[in-house]
Amino acid sequence: MKYLLLLLILGGLFFVLGARRARPREPEGRNAAPSSPARPAAMLCCAECGMHLPADEALPGKGGVFCSGEHRSSFEARQGRP
């Protein structure tokens, strides 16, 4: 009988620990808001080569945005020709 009681206590202990481990963690602090995923960056297309790049890395120029200064200058030189 005492082995059955010991088995029930161990089974209950494993059940409680397993249920606690499977529960997702809550944010720390009382009013902590869950973190939101990062927003995707706006992508632009280089007017010279067509490569897509993030908007914060694009170089503005006459006729569009560019991935590098070389592409901007070659595009603007071509546009200046008659």
Secondary structure as UniProt FT lines:
FT   HELIX           2..22
FT   STRAND          43..45
FT   TURN            47..49
FT   STRAND          52..54
FT   HELIX           55..57
FT   STRAND          59..61
FT   TURN            62..63
FT   STRAND          64..66
FT   HELIX           69..80
//
